[in-house]
Structures are given as structure tokens and as C-alpha cells.
Amino acid sequence: MSERTPAILLGGTGYVAGELLRLIAGHPLLEVRGILSDSQPGTPVAAAFPHLRSTYPDLKFSALDDLEILIRGTPRCALFSAAPHGVAAAIIDRLLKAAESAGTKIHCVDISADFRYSSAAAYESVYKHAHGAPDRIRDFTCAVPEHLATSPTPHVSHPGCFATATLLASVPLLALGLTDTRLFVTGITGSTGSGRRPSEATHHPQRHSDLYSYGALSHRHVPEIAACAKLATGVEAQFNFVPHSGPFARGIHVTVQASLQKHMSTSQAVEALTTYYLNCPFVRILDTAPRVKDVATSNYANLSAVTNGASIAVMSVLDNLNKGAAGGGVQWMNRLLGFDESLGLSAPAPGWT
């Protein structure tokens, strides 16, 4: 297939939307046709993302009505949503209905939280507000690409960045029966994980040269992690998660610890991870501790493991905006459209971010 598939983006001026624009710019079979900003329609995209000015010199933000017209007028479309949770579901539902009524073949990858749960009740118990499109939930499956060969539904929800890093480290342990089902997780994320709007959590003088936890043992992504782990492994697991804010902009470092079911050496643990991810081009298993700088801005995740015979620690690093969000979303869209999953995603990390 040589003709590019039109891509529609939701998420306005947010960091993940900007990362989607950057990745799709280098994709041989996707082409951005529209990006939503109901508050700034007609404003140049380059004003929000100056680093993309040479790639999108003429692209302007569109109103939702304009995107609906675009979708109705094309036979095939890729819809990416990086809109905020609580907002995304209703917009996605409206655009999918427009596509269905026009006979447009469309796939959606939602990078918000709105379709990460299998029921409206499960979503509402975490986010404390009504779901925006409960009848649409059945059309989405939430999973990390490496843990589900194909999606049983036409649309996919990508797990959050902390969830992605945690699942990459923990799913092999549960799937292979290597550990008990109580896992202890420590995660550190860069400031871009808090979004573009400035806050005390992202303000540089507050965050620079500092490290602190938040939401210890009560983070809202824990139910999502447990649900995705069960889908991938069939195992009910308990995740005890303590997230931290780190003094860097991009990247996540997660350590998952658990008790081993039987004695295992470090080399055996590394071999088990290597075998599990053998056919996964974006997951690399190392015999040394993974570093955030080796993956920052890329779609790669680096993992390693150590044991003391009785317990295991798996370290997982990835870029929160790329592999943990936009890149994982493009990886899923490649699959949904029948492309090679690596298209547009194989660039290495620069190494000196």
C-alpha cells in the first residue's frame, strides 16, 4: 500500500498530541489531515509546536465540526485521541458515529484513560465522574502491544505510561508463573508526564534536583495495571505502587519486585525475559541496569533483572511520551491498519538528551 492513510488527532496543544505529530511526520503510510482544538480553530499548529514548524508550516487547528466533515469525506481514516480523560470519550463516540454513517473505515487508538476499563462502573469508580460514552466501551480493548498479538475489537486503548512500564516488567513474571501474585512497584517519571499546563509538580525550580513520591499506594493507575495484567496473563495480581516525580523532562524508570516461586539465578531471569519478548522489536533485554537516557524520545523499552535466589527485581525504562503514549499508539495503529508495527517508530534514542 503506497497511498497514505489520513490521520486525525485529538488533544490540541498537549505534549502527547505534539509527539503524535512528530512521529506521524516520519511515518511513510500516515498523513496528518486534521488536529482538534475547539478553543483555537484556525490557529497555526506551529504556534503551539515551534519545533515542528518546518514539517507543518501550513497546518491549522480545526474545530470538531471540521474534523467530522473530514472523516465523512474519506474512505479510510486513523483516529488518535490524546484528549483529556473525561472529555475524550464523547468526542471519539461522535466521530466514530460520523464514520459509521458515512461508510468510512476507521480505527481509533485512544491514549486517554476513557476506554481503559471494561465497564463504565469500573471507570467511574476510579475517576469519580460518569463515563462519556458507555455504549462504546465494548468496541475498545486496552493492552500493551507486546502483550496482545491482535486486538479483538476495532479500536484500542493504550495504557498509561506508568502502566506500560510496569506491565512490561511484571507480565512475564505472572505469565510464566515465576513469582507470587503480590508485586511491589517503584516508579519515577519525568515532568512531561504531568502535562503541558504548569503546576507545582512541573515547575522547574520546584522539581529541579529533587525527588519525591506522590499518591503512594493509592495511584489511580493501579486498577488499570491490574486489569491489563489479568487480560495478558489470566492472573489476578496485587500491585503495590509508589510513584515518584523525577528531576528530568522525559522518561520513566520502574522497578518491580516480587518473591520467586522457586530458586532462580539472575542469568536465568534475564533468559526468561529474553525468551518472552523474543519477537517484540521494541523491547530489549539487557544484562546490565537499564538507563533512561538510552531510550528517552524513542519507542524502545529496556529491561533487566536481578535475583538473590528468593526474590526478583525487574527494572524497566521507557520514554513516557513515546513508548508510554504516542509511540505505543502509533504501534497499535500500524497493527490495526495491517502495517508492519515498526513503521515510523524505529529511530533510536539520541543518547544525550
C-alpha positions in Angstrom: 0.0 0.0 0.0 1.6 3.3 -1.1 -1.2 5.8 -0.5 -1.1 7.4 2.9 -3.9 6.9 5.3 -5.4 10.2 6.7 -4.8 10.7 10.4 -7.0 12.8 12.6 -5.6 13.9 16.0 -7.4 14.9 19.2 -5.5 16.5 22.0 -4.9 20.1 20.8 -1.7 21.6 22.2 -0.8 18.8 24.6 2.5 17.1 24.8 1.2 13.7 23.6 -0.5 15.4 20.6 2.8 17.1 19.7 4.6 13.8 19.9 2.0 12.2 17.7 2.6 15.0 15.1 6.3 14.4 15.3 6.0 10.6 14.8 3.5 10.8 12.0 5.7 13.3 10.2 8.2 10.5 9.7 5.6 7.7 9.0 5.6 6.5 5.4 1.9 5.5 5.4 0.2 8.0 7.6 -0.5 11.7 6.9 -2.0 14.2 9.4 -5.1 15.8 7.9 -6.5 17.4 11.0 -5.9 18.2 14.6 -8.6 19.3 17.0 -8.6 22.5 19.1 -12.2 23.7 19.7 -10.7 26.7 21.6 -8.2 27.7 18.9 -9.6 26.7 15.5 -7.7 28.3 12.7 -4.5 28.9 14.8 -1.3 27.6 13.2 -0.1 24.3 14.7 3.4 25.7 14.6 2.5 28.3 17.1 1.9 25.6 19.7 4.7 23.3 18.5 7.5 25.6 17.1 9.9 22.6 16.8 7.5 21.2 14.1 7.3 24.4 12.1 9.3 23.0 9.1 7.1 19.9 9.0 3.7 21.5 9.4 4.1 25.1 8.0 0.5 25.4 6.9 -1.4 23.0 9.2 -4.0 24.8 11.4 -6.1 23.5 14.3 -9.6 22.5 13.4 -13.0 22.7 15.1 -14.8 19.4 15.8 -17.3 20.1 13.0 -14.5 20.3 10.5 -13.0 17.0 11.6 -16.4 15.3 11.3 -16.6 16.6 7.7 -13.0 15.3 7.0 -13.9 11.9 8.3 -17.1 11.6 6.3 -15.2 12.6 3.2 -12.5 9.9 3.2 -12.9 6.1 2.7 -10.2 5.3 5.4 -9.0 7.1 8.4 -6.8 6.7 11.5 -8.1 8.5 14.6 -5.7 9.2 17.5 -7.0 10.6 20.7 -4.8 12.4 23.3 -7.7 14.4 24.6 -8.1 14.6 28.4 -9.9 11.9 30.2 -13.5 12.7 30.9 -13.5 14.6 27.6 -12.2 12.1 25.1 -15.0 9.5 25.1 -17.8 11.8 23.9 -15.7 13.3 21.1 -14.5 9.9 20.0 -18.0 8.5 20.0 -19.3 11.4 17.9 -16.5 10.9 15.3 -16.9 7.2 15.2 -20.6 7.6 14.6 -19.9 10.0 11.8 -17.5 7.5 10.2 -20.0 4.6 10.6 -22.9 6.6 9.0 -20.6 7.6 6.0 -19.2 4.1 5.5 -15.7 5.3 6.4 -13.4 2.5 7.5 -11.9 3.9 10.7 -9.7 2.7 13.6 -9.2 4.6 16.8 -6.4 4.5 19.3 -7.3 6.3 22.5 -4.3 7.4 24.6 -6.5 9.0 27.3 -8.0 6.9 30.2 -11.6 6.8 28.9 -11.5 3.4 27.4 -9.0 1.6 29.6 -11.7 -0.2 31.6 -14.1 -2.9 30.6 -17.2 -1.2 32.1 -18.4 2.3 32.9 -18.7 1.3 36.6 -15.0 0.4 36.8 -14.1 3.7 35.1 -16.4 5.7 37.3 -15.0 4.1 40.5 -11.6 5.4 39.7 -12.3 8.8 38.0 -15.4 9.7 40.1 -17.5 11.0 37.2 -19.8 9.5 34.6 -18.3 7.9 31.5 -18.8 9.9 28.4 -19.8 7.1 26.0 -20.6 3.9 28.0 -22.1 2.1 25.0 -18.8 2.5 23.1 -16.6 0.7 25.7 -17.2 -2.7 24.1 -15.5 -1.5 21.0 -12.2 -1.0 22.7 -9.5 -3.3 24.1 -6.8 -1.9 26.5 -3.4 -3.6 26.3 0.3 -3.0 25.7 1.1 -4.1 22.1 3.6 -6.6 23.3 1.0 -8.5 25.3 -1.7 -9.0 22.8 -0.9 -10.2 19.3 -4.1 -8.8 17.8 -7.0 -6.7 19.1 -10.3 -8.5 19.2 -12.0 -5.1 18.8 -11.8 -2.5 16.0 -10.4 0.2 18.4 -7.7 0.1 21.1 -7.0 2.0 24.3 -3.3 2.4 25.2 -2.4 2.0 28.8 -0.8 5.0 30.6 3.0 5.5 30.7 3.5 4.2 34.2 1.2 1.3 33.4 3.1 0.4 30.3 6.5 0.4 32.1 5.1 -1.7 34.9 3.3 -4.1 32.7 6.4 -4.7 30.6 8.3 -5.7 33.7 5.6 -7.7 35.5 3.5 -9.5 32.9 6.3 -12.1 32.1 6.7 -12.8 35.8 3.0 -13.6 36.1 2.5 -15.3 32.7 5.4 -17.7 33.3 4.5 -18.3 37.0 7.9 -17.2 38.2 6.6 -15.2 41.2 3.8 -14.9 43.6 1.0 -12.5 42.8 2.0 -9.7 45.2 4.2 -7.3 43.3 5.9 -4.1 44.7 6.5 -1.3 42.2 8.5 1.9 42.5 8.3 4.3 39.5 10.0 7.6 38.7 8.6 9.8 35.9 9.8 12.9 34.1 7.9 16.2 34.3 6.3 15.9 30.9 4.1 13.1 32.4 2.2 15.9 34.3 1.1 17.5 31.0 1.7 20.9 29.5 -0.2 23.1 31.9 2.3 24.4 34.5 1.8 23.3 38.1 3.8 22.9 41.2 4.6 19.4 40.1 6.2 20.5 36.8 7.5 24.0 37.7 11.3 23.7 37.1 12.5 25.4 40.3 10.4 23.1 42.4 11.3 19.9 40.5 14.9 20.5 39.6 17.4 18.5 41.7 14.6 16.9 43.7 12.9 13.6 44.0 9.6 12.9 45.9 6.8 10.4 45.9 3.1 11.1 45.4 0.0 9.0 45.5 1.8 6.3 47.4 -0.2 3.0 47.3 -3.2 4.9 46.0 -2.3 5.9 42.5 -5.3 5.8 40.1 -3.4 3.8 37.5 -3.2 0.7 39.8 -6.6 -0.7 38.9 -5.7 -0.2 35.2 -2.4 -2.1 35.7 -4.1 -4.9 37.4 -6.8 -5.2 34.7 -4.3 -5.2 31.9 -2.1 -7.8 33.7 -5.1 -10.1 34.1 -6.0 -9.7 30.4 -2.5 -10.6 29.4 -2.0 -13.4 31.8 -5.3 -14.5 33.3 -3.8 -13.9 36.7 -5.3 -11.7 39.5 -2.3 -9.8 40.9 -1.9 -7.2 43.6 0.2 -4.2 42.6 1.6 -2.1 45.5 2.7 1.0 43.6 4.7 4.1 44.8 5.2 6.7 42.0 7.8 9.4 42.2 8.4 12.7 40.4 11.9 12.9 39.0 14.1 15.9 38.1 14.1 15.2 34.3 11.7 16.0 31.5 11.3 12.7 29.6 11.4 9.1 30.7 10.2 6.6 33.2 12.2 4.2 35.4 10.2 1.4 37.1 11.4 -1.4 39.4 9.1 -4.3 40.1 9.9 -6.7 42.9 8.3 -10.0 43.9 9.1 -13.3 45.7 10.1 -16.1 43.4 8.2 -19.3 43.4 11.4 -21.3 43.2 15.1 -20.5 43.2 16.2 -18.7 40.0 19.6 -17.1 39.2 20.0 -13.7 37.6 21.1 -15.2 34.3 18.0 -17.5 34.3 15.8 -14.5 34.9 17.3 -12.5 32.1 17.0 -15.5 29.8 13.3 -15.9 30.7 12.6 -12.2 29.9 14.6 -12.5 26.6 12.6 -15.5 25.5 9.3 -13.9 26.5 10.0 -10.8 24.4 11.8 -12.6 21.6 9.6 -11.3 18.8 9.0 -7.9 20.2 11.1 -5.4 18.3 10.8 -2.5 20.8 11.6 -4.4 24.0 15.3 -5.0 24.6 16.5 -7.2 27.5 19.9 -6.2 28.9 22.3 -7.9 31.3 23.1 -4.5 32.9 20.9 -1.9 34.6 18.8 0.0 32.1 19.2 3.8 31.8 16.6 6.3 30.9 18.9 8.2 28.5 19.2 5.1 26.4 15.5 5.2 25.5 14.4 8.8 26.0 12.4 10.1 23.0 12.4 6.7 21.4 9.8 3.9 21.2 12.1 1.4 22.8 11.9 -0.1 26.3 14.9 -1.5 28.0 14.5 -4.2 30.7 16.8 -6.1 33.0 16.5 -8.3 36.1 18.4 -9.4 39.1 17.7 -12.1 41.7 19.1 -13.1 45.1 17.6 -16.6 44.7 14.5 -15.9 46.7 13.2 -12.7 45.1 13.5 -10.8 41.8 13.7 -7.2 40.8 12.9 -6.3 37.2 13.9 -2.8 36.0 12.1 -1.2 33.1 12.8 2.1 31.4 10.9 3.9 28.6 10.0 7.3 27.3 6.7 8.4 28.8 5.6 10.5 25.7 6.7 8.0 23.1 6.6 4.3 24.1 4.3 5.1 27.0 1.9 7.1 24.9 2.2 8.4 21.3 4.6 5.8 20.1 2.7 2.9 21.6 -0.4 4.4 20.0 1.2 4.5 16.6 2.5 0.9 17.1 -1.1 -0.2 17.7 -2.5 1.8 14.8 0.1 0.2 12.5 -1.3 -3.2 13.5 -4.9 -2.2 13.2 -4.3 -0.9 9.6 -2.3 -4.0 8.6 1.1 -2.3 8.5 4.3 -3.5 9.9 4.2 -2.5 13.6 7.6 -0.8 13.4 6.7 1.7 10.7 7.7 5.2 11.6 9.0 4.1 15.1 12.4 2.6 14.7 14.6 5.7 15.2 17.0 5.2 18.1 17.2 7.5 21.2 19.7 10.4 20.7 21.5 9.4 23.9 22.4 12.9 25.1 19.0 14.4 26.0 
